[in-house]
């Protein structure tokens, strides 16, 4: 936009130097001056809209941070429930080389949660013990915590939350 403004300034200067007394030159100069004024107004409106947009984005980010600060630590809550789940199955903390991993993928409007379990005494590769696909983070956490809070849930029903599941 600034490049266009400079080009208009040069054109106005050229026509002014060219011949001030001819009506056609003066008309062209007036047209260019009017165009320059319109461009300046457009630039001012654009800058105002850009400022408003940036302010709205900053407000949304700030609101999200405040909201996140007020939320409980759902990952820690899930880890506690998974730990209790495995302790109820007979595992002991620090004995046997077992662990679990929580992996989250996010896509546009979708959250995919995977939980893998490794028991070095039985097998070396991590085993997928739970996964769910949710539209919101809250729903993702709620489903996973409910799954591991319920003692009847076993590894075999981990796909119930996924679309087109065979289970």
C-alpha positions in Angstrom: 0.0 0.0 0.0 2.9 2.4 0.8 4.4 1.6 -2.6 1.2 2.7 -4.2 1.1 5.9 -2.3 4.7 6.7 -3.4 3.8 6.0 -7.0 0.8 8.3 -6.7 3.0 11.0 -5.2 5.5 10.7 -8.1 2.7 10.8 -10.7 1.2 13.9 -9.1 4.6 15.5 -9.1 5.1 14.6 -12.8 1.8 16.1 -13.9 2.4 19.2 -11.8 5.8 19.8 -13.4 4.5 18.8 -16.9 2.0 21.6 -17.4 0.0 23.3 -14.7 -2.1 25.3 -17.1 -3.6 22.5 -19.2 -7.1 21.4 -18.1 -6.4 17.7 -18.9 -3.3 17.7 -16.7 -5.1 19.5 -13.9 -8.0 17.0 -14.2 -5.6 14.1 -14.0 -3.9 15.7 -11.0 -7.3 16.1 -9.3 -8.2 12.5 -10.0 -4.9 11.3 -8.6 -5.2 13.4 -5.5 -8.7 12.0 -5.0 -7.4 8.5 -5.4 -4.6 9.2 -3.0 -7.1 10.4 -0.4 -9.2 7.3 -0.9 -6.1 5.1 -0.5 -5.1 6.9 2.7 -8.7 6.5 4.1 -8.6 2.8 3.2 -5.2 2.4 4.8 -6.4 4.1 8.0 -9.5 1.8 8.1 -7.4 -1.3 7.4 -5.0 -0.3 10.2 -7.9 0.2 12.6 -9.4 -3.2 11.7 -6.0 -4.9 12.1 -5.6 -3.3 15.5 -9.1 -4.5 16.5 -8.4 -8.0 15.3 -5.1 -8.2 17.1 -6.8 -6.9 20.3 -9.5 -9.5 20.0 -6.9 -12.3 19.5 -4.9 -11.1 22.5 -8.1 -11.0 24.6 -9.0 -14.5 23.5 -5.6 -15.8 24.4 -5.7 -14.1 27.7 -9.1 -15.4 28.5 -7.9 -18.9 27.6 -4.9 -18.6 29.9 -7.2 -17.5 32.8 -9.6 -20.3 32.1 -6.7 -22.8 31.9 -5.3 -21.5 35.2 -8.7 -22.1 36.9 -8.9 -25.6 35.6 -7.7 -28.6 37.6 -4.6 -30.5 36.3 -6.5 -33.2 34.4 -3.4 -35.0 33.3 -2.2 -35.4 36.9 -5.7 -36.6 37.8 -5.7 -39.1 34.9 -2.2 -40.4 35.8 -3.4 -40.9 39.4 -6.4 -42.9 38.2 -4.3 -45.0 35.8 -1.8 -45.7 38.6 -4.6 -46.8 41.0 -6.0 -49.0 38.2 -2.7 -50.8 37.8 -2.2 -51.0 41.6 -5.6 -52.7 41.9 -4.4 -55.2 39.3 -1.5 -56.2 41.5 1.3 -54.1 40.2 3.6 -52.4 42.8 5.2 -49.0 42.4 8.9 -49.4 41.7 8.7 -53.2 41.2 9.0 -55.0 37.9 9.9 -52.3 35.5 6.4 -51.4 34.4 5.2 -48.0 33.2 2.5 -46.2 31.2 2.7 -43.4 28.7 0.0 -40.9 27.8 0.0 -39.5 24.3 -2.3 -36.8 23.0 -2.8 -35.8 19.3 -4.9 -32.7 18.5 -6.5 -32.0 15.2 -9.0 -29.4 14.1 -11.9 -29.9 16.6 -10.7 -33.4 17.6 -8.5 -34.7 20.4 -7.1 -38.3 20.3 -5.8 -39.8 23.5 -3.6 -42.9 23.6 -2.4 -44.7 26.7 0.3 -47.3 26.4 1.5 -49.7 29.0 4.8 -51.5 29.2 5.6 -54.4 31.5 9.2 -55.3 31.0 8.7 -58.6 32.8 6.1 -59.8 30.2 6.9 -58.0 27.0 9.2 -55.2 25.8 7.0 -53.2 23.4 4.4 -50.8 24.8 0.9 -52.1 24.5 -1.9 -49.8 23.6 -4.4 -50.2 26.5 -6.7 -47.2 25.8 -7.6 -44.7 23.2 -10.4 -42.3 22.6 -11.4 -39.6 20.1 -13.2 -36.6 21.4 -14.3 -33.2 20.2 -13.3 -31.4 23.4 -10.4 -31.7 25.8 -12.8 -31.9 28.7 -14.7 -34.8 27.1 -11.3 -36.5 26.3 -10.3 -36.3 30.0 -13.7 -37.3 31.3 -13.9 -40.4 29.1 -10.4 -41.6 30.1 -10.8 -41.0 33.8 -14.2 -42.7 33.8 -12.7 -45.7 31.9 -9.8 -46.2 34.4 -12.0 -45.5 37.4 -14.3 -48.3 36.5 -12.8 -51.7 37.5 -14.7 -53.7 34.9 -13.0 -51.9 32.0 -10.3 -54.1 30.5 -7.9 -53.7 27.5 -10.3 -55.4 25.2 -12.9 -52.6 25.2 -10.5 -49.7 24.5 -11.9 -48.9 21.0 -15.4 -48.2 22.1 -14.9 -44.5 21.8 -13.6 -44.5 18.3 -15.8 -44.1 15.2 -16.2 -47.2 12.9 -14.9 -49.4 15.7 -15.2 -53.2 15.3 -15.7 -53.7 19.0 
